[in-house]
């Protein structure tokens, strides 16, 4: 009994350390200390559990530690910063699967002990099951092992409805008679099946929302597992992670002006409406040499990166360019849209990796009031997040979405491969503005060419 | 343990989570997410019990050991990758 008390005391200390860890993530100055605190909380919790007297055999634990620990370390060191979204998706899936296995073991050994236990077991395997496969599909899409485009087929809605109904009906049967091992397995199987169908219709640009939602689910599963095995620490941590996912999902959805339901069930990418602008509009192209002449005289430049910058791996070239601009007496800032990239904060990590100081990275709301005074805005691989149609064109599918007001700058450069539309499949009005110039070609090569111009001008 | 007591913990932790996480700037949202992955690996304490106390047959041994491995993967992978990312965030040195 006193052992139990002692373990719970340590769990309280761990919870406090986790909370402080998250608090310190509130600023880049203290964030690393926060990560250390959080990790020490984890170590304490593991040690307290290992030596509280319940554990009688250590050989399987040791095997698990070695396999999981070495793979974890390997992946953490090998993953490139551009691969972060898929790494995160993989971790969501692993966490959820571990929870499901713990639930399963508890059910296999003890059965469902009472009504609450049956209900939490049911919730846990449903959310856990769909998080495992959903994260798997998200991982596949992000790492381009599965096509990133929405996968749609006829009868999809009916199939989903059928699966959900089956999960609910079988769930009620299971809760009434929790001794039915067969139902337990069928519910788990169906939930895993549903996870696949939940994520395949969602397109690449909606991935920030999907990852956030799955993050929240992985927390909820830890929490329900805490109820199943009566572990307070799991409940505390699960709630923290669940809250994290919910907050990030809300931020992402607001930034796209859409509801979570619309992202998950809407399959936005499939509804490509031609906004009937048949009038001939001409976008004005510009050569790298002319662009250089403008940049050379610019006093302030704002760089607006999007997922295209990550694809072209242009972030290091971008830093070089901004160094030359600064040497030239120009003020350089970066404007980061909340949904730029494939997950929340993706652009910030890529730019930080290229050694760009974080005080130069500005959020959308911070940069927009300053855009009027900017000489040149350089849009690199971003499209929909700078489309002014969202401000005035009520017929546009992205009407109302908050954007970075690149068009307010004196001159806008758009680095793009071609005139193709962005993810939302809509024309970008910005390209036809009088102050906008298109610089066609691979973003990385274009920027390297600009850097070369700066280099040669200094001799 | 009493259900009501566990629900109490749940309610307060959700509140704490919202209060803490809404203060994290968008700049750090990716490390925040990998940190969340790492602490989600706390399921390792459940996995330890599954593998060390309840593993009696082939199925429970498999489930318990896999759960320990998966949760450890989250803990180690999550904390290390968060550290790697946070190390890159630098202020302008002038």
Interface residues (C-beta under 8 A of the other chain):
Chain A: X14 X15 X18 X19 X21 X22 X23 X25 X26 X27 X28 X29 X31 X32 X34 X35 X38 X39 X41 X42 X45 X46 X49 X50 X54 X55 X56 X57 X58 X60 X61 X63 X64 X65 X67 X68 X69 X71 X72 X73 X75 X76 X77 X79 X81 X84 X87 X88 X91 X92 X94 X95 X97 X98 X99 X101 X102 X104 X105 X106 X108 X109 X116 X211 X212 X215 X218 X219 X222 X223 X225 X226 X227 X229 X230 X231 X232 X233 X234 X235 X236 X237 X238 X239 X240 X241 X242 X243 X244 X245 X246 X247 X248 X251 X336 X338 X343 X344 X345 X346 X348 X349 X352 X353 X355 X357 X358 X359 X360 X361 X363
Chain B: X1 X3 X6 X9 X10 X13 X14 X16 X17 X18 X20 X21 X22 X23 X24 X25 X26 X27 X28 X29 X30 X31 X32 X33 X34 X35 X36 X37 X38 X39 X40 X41 X42 X43 X44 X45 X46 X47 X48 X49 X50 X51 X52 X53 X54 X55 X56 X59 X60 X61 X63 X64 X65 X66 X67 X68 X69 X70 X71 X72 X73 X74 X75 X76 X77 X78 X79 X80 X81 X82 X83 X84 X85 X86 X87 X88 X89 X90 X91 X92 X93
